[in-house]
Amino acid sequence: MKTSWQQLTFTLPDPFAFDAHPTMCDFWQMQPRLKQALKSYTHEFSQSSLMLICCQDHHFYRQQIAQLLQERDVHAAVIEQASPESLFGHHRYDRGQVLSEPGLLAQLHDGIAIMPASYFIHQPQAWDRMKALLSSKQLLPMVSGAHFGEMIQPELINLRLILTGDRYQLAEFEQLEPDSNSAEFNYGEVEADIAISAQSLPCFHQYLRTLAQSANLPYFADHTALEAYLRLGARQCENQGYQPLSPLWHQAWLSRCAIQSEGLLIEAKHVTKALAQKINQESYLPLRAQQDIKSGHVHIDCENEAIGQINGLTVIDIAGHPRAYGEPSRISCVVHCGDGDISDVERKVELGGNIHAKGMMIMEAFVSAALNLDQPLPFSASIVFEQSYCEVDGDSASLAEFCALVSALSQTPLTQQIAVTGAMDQFGRVQAVGGVNEKIESFFAICQHRGLTGSQGVILPRSNLENLVLSQELIEAIQNEQFHLWSVEYVEQALLQLTGCHFAEGDDCLLEKIALRIDMLNQTDSHQSCWSRLKNWFVHS
C-alpha cells in the first residue's frame, strides 16, 4: 500500500496550547519509577545495602540522585575519581608512629555513597574491600607495611552504596559480583524516553522549558519551532510517538539552536539550520559512500530491471563515528542444478552474523513450504551482498533476499527502481526493522542524484510506519509523487510491486513459473546427458 506523505514525520497533537504554562516540570517528575525506587531504598525499614541504577555514565545523573536524597535529609555524596587509599583511608608507619589519613567513606557514616560502576570494574580489588564493608559494616583502612597491619582496628561505619552505569557496564559488574541482581539489592533506571500524547505533551513541553532555563538558554518562539524541535526527538527515538528524556541530549540541542538564533527566541528556521550544520559536520563518511555509488565504483542500478538482483538497504555503524548512516547494497542470487541448498555466501566466508544466518534459514523454510514439494528442490542457489567487504548482520535484508531468490527461480525480472527493507517470518509476514529512516534517505539520495523518474521508491514493513521521521526534502518529493514508499504486511505484496506478478494466485503466478521450470528440468533429466542438461539450463537462464 502506498504511504501518504502525512504519515512520514512527527506532528503536534491537535489541539495543543503552546502558551499555556503548567507547573514547572523537573527531571524527577519525568522519572517517577526511579524516584519511587530511591524512596523505597532509603526507607527506614530498608535492609538493602546496594542499589544499581541504569543510566548514562555521566556525573549529571549521580549529582541529580545526590540532590534528591539530600532534599530528603539523607546524607549522600558523589564520589567520582578516588584512589583506593583516599576512598578507604590509609595508615602508614613513620618513625615509630602510625599516621592515619581518613578516607572519603569514613565521612559518610549513616549515609549513602554514589559511585560509577566503572570504578570497581577497573579496580576489582577495591570491590572486594567495599563488599566486605557493606556486609560487615566495618571499614578496614589500607596500610603500608604488613608488619603493623594487625595493630589497626576496623572502624564501624553504617554505609550504603548506589552504583550507576549503562547496561553494558552493569552487565560487566555482574560478572564481578554475580549476586548483584539478587532480591537483596535494589534496582532502578533512568528512563530514556516518554510516550507523547495530548495528555503528556504539556508536561513535556514544560520540562523542555525548565531545562532551557536551568542552562540559561532561550526557548522556542512558537509551536512551529517546538514542532520542528520535537521532530529531532522523534528521529532520535526512531518513533513518532516518543521523545528522549535525557537532559544532556536536550541541552546539547537547545545549545545548537541557540547558536543559530544568537541567543534570541528559537524559531523553526533555527532548528533547521542547527540540524543541517550537525549533519554537515558528520557527513564525511556518508558522502564518501554515496560518491562511490555515484561514480560507479559501487554498482547500484535504480532505473532498469534485472533477474535475481535487488537493491537492499543497510545501515552502517562505524566505531568512532557519531551516527549510523544508510547505504544501498545490491543483493544478487543465482540458481543452478543442485540439491535444493540455498547458500549464504556471507556466512560461508564468515562475513555474516548469526542473526543474518537466522534470517536466511527462515527465508529458506518459507520457500520450501510455499512450493510444497514432495522431493527436494532440484535447484541450488547462491545469495550474496555484492561489493560488501565487512560483516553483515541482522535479518532486515531477508525480505530482499527472498525476492531475489524467487526472481532467480522463476526467471522473472525485478524492477531496480525500488529498494527493499524488511524481515520476514516462516509464514511470509513482513516484520519491522531498525534504521528505516537512514535506509530510505540513502536510496533517495542516489535516485535524486541520477534524476527522479517518478517510479522510484522503497518497500518497507507496514509496522515501521510509526518509525518514519524523514527529511523535509524527501517528504516534499513524496508529496509531489516523485518518490514513493510502499508499506507491506506480507511478502506477496512486495513481490507484486516488484514484478507485477502475484506470488501464488493465478495461472501466471510466480510459484507456477517455478513449478513449470522444475517440471521441465525433471523431464529433460530423464533422457538427456549431463552436457545437454547444462546446455539446456543456460538456454533457459
C-alpha positions in Angstrom: 0.0 0.0 0.0 1.4 3.4 -1.0 2.2 5.6 2.1 0.9 9.1 2.2 3.3 11.9 3.0 1.3 12.9 6.1 2.5 9.7 7.8 6.2 10.4 7.4 7.0 12.7 10.3 6.0 13.9 13.8 3.2 16.5 14.1 1.9 18.1 17.3 -1.3 16.7 18.6 -4.3 18.8 18.0 -5.3 20.8 20.0 -2.1 22.0 21.7 -1.8 25.3 23.6 1.8 26.4 23.3 1.4 29.4 25.5 -0.2 27.5 28.4 2.3 27.2 31.3 1.7 24.3 33.5 3.5 23.7 36.8 7.3 23.5 36.5 8.4 20.0 35.5 11.9 18.9 36.5 14.0 15.8 35.9 12.4 13.8 38.7 8.9 14.5 37.6 9.8 12.7 34.3 11.3 9.8 36.3 8.6 8.6 38.7 9.6 5.0 38.8 13.2 5.8 39.7 12.1 8.3 42.2 9.9 5.7 43.9 12.7 3.1 43.8 15.0 5.6 45.6 12.3 6.3 48.2 12.0 2.6 48.9 15.8 2.2 49.1 16.2 5.0 51.6 13.2 3.9 53.7 13.9 3.4 57.4 12.9 -0.3 57.2 15.0 -1.0 54.1 17.7 -3.6 54.6 19.4 -3.3 51.3 22.9 -2.0 51.2 23.4 -1.8 47.4 21.4 -0.2 44.7 22.2 -0.4 41.0 20.8 2.4 38.7 21.0 2.0 34.9 21.7 5.3 33.3 24.2 7.1 31.1 27.7 7.0 32.8 27.7 10.8 33.5 28.3 12.9 36.6 25.0 14.7 35.9 22.9 11.7 36.9 24.8 11.0 40.0 24.5 14.6 41.1 20.7 14.5 40.5 20.5 11.5 42.7 22.5 13.1 45.4 20.4 16.3 45.4 17.2 14.3 45.7 18.5 12.3 48.6 19.8 15.5 50.3 16.4 17.1 49.9 15.0 14.1 51.9 17.6 14.7 54.7 19.6 11.7 53.6 23.4 12.1 54.0 24.7 11.3 50.5 27.7 12.2 48.4 29.0 11.6 44.9 32.5 10.0 44.7 33.9 10.1 41.2 37.6 9.7 41.0 39.4 8.5 44.1 42.4 6.2 44.7 41.7 3.2 47.0 43.7 4.9 49.7 41.7 8.1 49.6 38.5 6.1 49.4 39.0 3.7 52.3 41.6 5.6 54.2 45.3 4.9 54.7 47.6 4.1 57.6 51.3 4.2 57.4 54.2 3.7 59.7 56.6 6.6 60.0 59.5 6.8 62.6 57.8 4.7 65.2 54.3 6.3 64.7 51.2 5.2 62.9 49.9 8.0 60.8 46.2 7.9 59.9 44.6 9.5 56.9 40.8 9.1 57.0 39.1 8.1 53.7 36.1 9.6 52.0 33.9 6.7 53.1 34.6 7.4 56.8 32.9 10.8 56.3 29.7 9.0 55.1 28.7 7.3 58.3 24.9 6.6 58.2 25.0 7.9 54.6 25.0 6.8 51.0 27.9 6.8 48.6 27.0 7.3 44.9 29.7 6.0 42.6 30.1 4.9 39.0 30.1 1.1 38.5 33.1 1.6 36.2 35.2 2.4 39.2 35.0 -1.1 40.6 35.1 -2.7 37.1 38.5 -1.2 36.6 39.6 -1.9 40.2 38.1 -5.3 41.2 40.2 -5.5 44.4 38.5 -2.3 45.6 35.2 -4.0 45.2 36.3 -6.9 47.4 37.1 -4.4 50.2 33.8 -2.4 49.6 31.7 -5.6 49.6 33.2 -6.6 53.0 32.4 -3.1 54.3 28.8 -3.3 53.1 28.2 -6.7 54.7 30.2 -6.3 58.0 29.8 -2.5 58.5 33.5 -2.4 59.3 35.8 -0.1 57.4 39.4 -1.5 57.3 41.8 1.2 56.0 44.6 0.3 53.8 48.0 0.0 55.4 51.6 0.5 54.2 53.7 -2.2 55.7 52.3 -5.6 56.7 54.3 -5.8 59.9 52.0 -3.4 61.7 48.7 -4.2 59.9 47.5 -6.3 62.8 47.7 -3.2 65.0 44.9 -1.4 63.0 41.4 -1.8 64.3 38.5 -1.6 61.9 36.1 1.3 62.2 32.4 0.7 62.5 30.6 2.5 59.6 26.9 2.2 58.6 27.2 2.8 54.8 25.1 2.1 51.8 26.1 2.3 48.1 24.5 3.4 44.9 26.3 2.4 41.7 25.4 3.9 38.3 26.2 2.8 34.8 24.8 1.9 31.4 23.6 -1.6 30.7 26.9 -2.8 29.4 28.7 -1.6 32.5 26.1 -3.2 34.8 26.4 -6.4 32.9 30.2 -6.3 33.3 29.8 -5.5 37.0 27.5 -8.5 37.3 30.4 -10.7 36.1 32.4 -9.2 39.0 29.6 -9.6 41.5 27.1 -12.4 40.4 24.8 -11.6 43.3 24.2 -8.0 42.2 20.9 -9.0 40.6 19.6 -10.9 43.6 16.5 -9.9 45.6 18.5 -8.3 48.4 19.7 -5.5 46.2 17.6 -2.7 44.7 17.4 -1.7 41.0 16.3 1.4 39.2 16.8 3.0 35.9 16.7 6.4 34.2 14.1 6.0 31.5 15.4 7.1 28.1 12.1 8.3 26.5 8.5 9.2 27.1 5.4 8.4 25.1 3.9 11.7 23.7 0.2 12.2 23.7 -2.2 15.1 24.1 -2.1 14.4 27.9 1.7 14.1 28.3 2.8 16.8 25.9 2.0 19.8 28.1 4.2 18.4 30.9 7.0 17.5 28.5 6.7 21.0 27.0 7.3 22.5 30.4 10.1 20.0 31.0 11.9 21.4 28.0 11.3 25.0 29.2 12.8 24.0 32.6 15.9 22.5 31.0 16.4 25.7 28.9 16.0 27.9 32.0 18.4 25.8 34.1 21.1 26.1 31.3 20.4 29.8 30.6 19.3 29.1 27.1 16.5 30.7 25.0 13.3 28.8 24.5 11.1 28.4 21.4 9.2 31.3 19.9 6.1 29.4 19.0 4.5 26.0 18.4 6.0 25.8 14.9 9.5 25.9 16.4 8.6 23.4 19.1 7.2 21.0 16.4 10.4 21.3 14.4 12.4 20.5 17.5 10.2 17.6 18.5 10.9 16.0 15.1 14.5 15.8 16.2 13.5 14.0 19.3 11.2 11.6 17.4 14.0 10.9 15.0 16.4 10.2 17.9 13.8 7.7 19.4 13.0 6.3 15.9 9.3 6.6 16.8 6.8 9.4 16.1 5.1 8.8 19.4 8.2 9.1 21.7 10.6 11.8 22.8 14.0 11.4 24.5 14.2 12.4 28.2 18.0 12.8 28.5 18.7 16.3 29.9 22.2 16.1 28.3 20.7 15.4 24.9 18.2 18.3 25.1 20.7 20.8 26.5 23.1 20.0 23.6 20.4 20.5 21.0 19.0 23.6 22.7 22.5 25.0 22.7 22.9 24.3 19.0 19.6 26.1 18.3 20.6 29.0 20.5 23.8 29.4 18.5 21.7 29.8 15.3 19.3 32.2 17.0 22.1 34.2 18.5 20.5 34.0 22.0 17.1 35.1 20.9 13.9 33.1 20.9 14.4 29.9 18.8 12.4 29.8 15.6 11.8 26.8 13.3 14.4 28.0 10.9 17.0 28.0 13.6 16.2 24.3 14.4 16.5 23.5 10.7 19.9 25.3 10.5 21.2 23.6 13.6 20.3 20.2 12.2 21.8 21.0 8.8 25.0 22.1 10.5 25.3 19.0 12.6 24.7 16.7 9.6 27.3 18.6 7.6 29.8 18.2 10.4 29.3 14.4 10.4 28.8 13.9 6.7 32.3 13.0 5.5 31.9 9.2 5.6 28.3 9.1 4.4 29.1 11.4 1.5 32.2 9.3 0.6 30.0 6.2 0.5 27.4 7.9 -1.7 30.2 9.2 -4.0 31.4 5.7 -4.6 27.9 4.8 -5.8 27.5 7.9 -7.9 30.9 7.4 -9.6 30.1 3.8 -10.4 32.8 2.2 -8.2 29.9 0.6 -6.3 27.2 -0.6 -8.7 23.7 0.3 -7.8 21.0 0.3 -10.6 17.9 2.4 -9.9 16.4 2.6 -13.3 16.2 -0.9 -15.1 15.0 -4.4 -14.5 17.1 -7.5 -13.6 16.6 -11.2 -12.8 17.9 -12.2 -9.4 19.1 -8.8 -8.4 17.6 -6.3 -6.0 18.5 -3.2 -4.1 18.7 -3.9 -0.4 19.2 -1.3 2.3 21.7 -1.4 5.1 22.8 0.8 8.0 26.5 1.3 8.5 27.6 1.8 12.1 31.3 2.6 12.3 33.2 2.8 15.6 34.3 6.3 16.4 31.7 7.9 14.1 28.9 9.8 15.9 25.9 8.4 14.0 24.9 5.5 11.8 24.1 6.1 8.1 22.2 4.3 5.4 23.7 2.7 2.3 22.1 0.8 -0.6 23.5 -2.6 -1.3 23.0 -4.8 -4.4 21.9 -8.3 -3.4 22.2 -10.9 -6.1 21.0 -14.5 -6.4 21.9 -17.2 -9.0 20.5 -20.7 -9.2 21.8 -23.8 -10.8 21.1 -27.5 -10.8 21.5 -28.9 -7.4 20.1 -30.5 -4.3 18.0 -27.6 -3.0 20.7 -25.9 -0.9 20.4 -22.2 -0.5 24.0 -21.0 0.0 24.6 -17.8 2.1 27.9 -16.6 0.7 28.3 -14.1 3.6 28.0 -16.8 6.1 30.4 -19.2 4.3 33.2 -16.6 4.2 32.5 -15.6 7.8 31.2 -12.1 6.9 27.6 -12.9 8.0 26.5 -12.8 11.6 24.2 -15.2 13.5 21.1 -13.1 13.1 21.7 -12.8 9.4 22.1 -16.6 9.2 18.8 -17.0 11.1 17.0 -14.7 8.6 18.4 -16.8 5.7 17.1 -20.0 7.3 13.6 -18.5 7.9 13.5 -17.4 4.3 14.5 -20.9 3.1 11.9 -22.5 5.3 9.2 -20.3 3.8 10.2 -21.1 0.2 10.2 -24.8 0.9 6.7 -24.6 2.5 5.3 -22.4 -0.3 6.5 -24.8 -3.1 5.0 -27.8 -1.2 7.3 -30.2 -3.0 7.4 -33.9 -2.3 11.1 -34.0 -3.1 14.0 -31.6 -2.6 14.1 -28.5 -4.9 16.2 -29.6 -7.9 18.0 -26.2 -7.8 20.7 -24.8 -5.6 21.0 -21.0 -5.0 23.8 -18.7 -4.0 22.9 -15.3 -2.4 25.4 -12.6 -1.8 25.7 -8.9 -0.9 27.7 -7.6 -3.8 30.8 -5.4 -3.1 30.4 -5.9 0.6 33.7 -6.3 2.4 32.7 -6.1 6.1 30.4 -8.2 8.4 26.7 -8.3 7.6 24.3 -9.0 10.4 20.7 -8.6 11.2 17.7 -10.0 9.4 16.5 -6.8 7.8 17.6 -8.0 4.3 15.7 -11.3 4.4 12.7 -9.9 2.5 15.0 -8.5 -0.2 16.9 -11.8 -0.3 13.7 -13.7 -0.7 12.5 -11.6 -3.6 15.9 -12.1 -5.3 15.6 -15.9 -4.9 12.1 -16.0 -6.2 13.1 -13.9 -9.2 16.0 -16.2 -10.0 13.9 -19.3 -9.6 11.0 -18.0 -11.7 13.2 -16.2 -14.2 11.1 -13.0 -13.6 12.8 -9.7 -13.6 12.7 -7.3 -10.6 12.4 -3.6 -11.0 15.6 -1.9 -9.9 13.7 1.4 -9.2 12.5 0.1 -5.9 14.7 -0.7 -2.9 13.6 -3.2 -0.2 14.0 -3.5 3.6 12.2 -5.8 6.0 12.5 -9.0 7.9 10.2 -12.0 7.3 8.9 -14.9 9.3 8.2 -18.5 8.3 4.7 -17.6 7.3 5.6 -14.8 5.0 4.7 -11.9 7.3 6.9 -8.9 6.9 8.3 -7.6 10.2 9.8 -4.3 11.4 13.5 -3.4 11.1 15.7 -0.8 12.6 17.3 2.3 10.9 14.5 2.7 8.5 14.9 6.5 8.1 18.6 6.3 7.2 17.9 3.4 4.8 15.2 5.3 2.9 17.1 8.5 2.7 20.2 6.8 1.4 18.4 5.3 -1.6 16.5 8.6 -2.2 19.9 10.5 -2.3 21.1 8.1 -5.1 17.9 8.4 -7.1 17.8 12.1 -6.7 21.4 12.5 -8.0 20.6 10.4 -11.1 17.2 12.0 -11.6 13.9 11.1 -10.1 11.8 9.1 -12.5 8.5 9.2 -10.6 8.5 5.4 -10.2 11.3 5.0 -7.7 10.8 4.3 -4.0 11.2 1.9 -1.1 9.2 -1.1 0.1 9.2 -1.3 3.9 7.2 -3.1 6.6 3.9 -1.6 7.5 4.8 -1.9 11.2 7.6 0.5 10.6 5.4 3.4 9.6 5.4 4.9 13.2 9.2 5.0 13.0 9.3 7.3 10.0 10.7 10.8 10.7 12.1 11.7 7.3 13.8 14.8 6.0 11.7 17.6 4.6 13.3 17.3 1.2 12.2 13.6 1.0 8.7 14.4 2.2 8.3 17.0 -0.5 9.4 14.5 -3.2 6.8 12.0 -1.9 4.2 14.7 -1.7 4.9 15.6 -5.4 4.9 11.9 -6.3 8.5 11.9 -7.5 9.4 9.2 -5.0 7.2 6.6 -3.2 7.0 4.5 -0.1 5.1 1.2 -0.2 4.3 -0.4 3.2 3.6 -4.2 3.1 2.5 -6.8 5.5 3.2 -10.0 3.5 5.9 -11.0 1.1 3.3 -11.4 -1.7 2.6 -7.7 -1.6 6.3 -6.9 -2.0 6.7 -9.3 -5.0 3.6 -7.9 -6.7 5.1 -4.4 -6.5 8.5 -5.5 -7.7 7.4 -7.9 -10.5 3.8 -7.1 -11.4 3.0 -10.8 -10.8 1.2 -12.5 -8.0 3.1 -14.9 -5.9 0.6 -17.8 -5.6 -2.6 -16.7 -7.3 -3.5 -17.1 -11.0 -2.2 -19.2 -13.9 0.9 -17.0 -14.4 1.9 -16.5 -10.8 5.5 -16.8 -9.7 5.0 -20.2 -8.0 3.5 -21.5 -11.2 6.6 -20.4 -13.1 8.9 -22.0 -10.7 6.8 -25.3 -10.8 7.0 -25.3 -14.6 10.7 -24.8 -14.5 11.1 -27.7 -12.1 8.9 -29.9 -14.3 10.9 -29.0 -17.4 14.1 -29.8 -15.6 12.8 -33.2 -14.4 11.6 -34.1 -17.9 14.9 -33.4 -19.5 16.8 -35.0 -16.7 15.3 -38.4 -17.5 16.8 -38.7 -21.1 19.5 -36.0 -21.5 23.2 -36.3 -20.8 24.8 -34.1 -18.3 26.2 -31.8 -21.0 22.7 -31.5 -22.6 21.1 -30.6 -19.3 23.8 -28.0 -18.6 23.3 -26.5 -22.1 19.5 -26.5 -21.7 19.8 -24.7 -18.4 21.9 -22.0 -19.9 19.4 -21.5 -22.7 16.5 -21.1 -20.3 18.6 -18.9 -18.0 
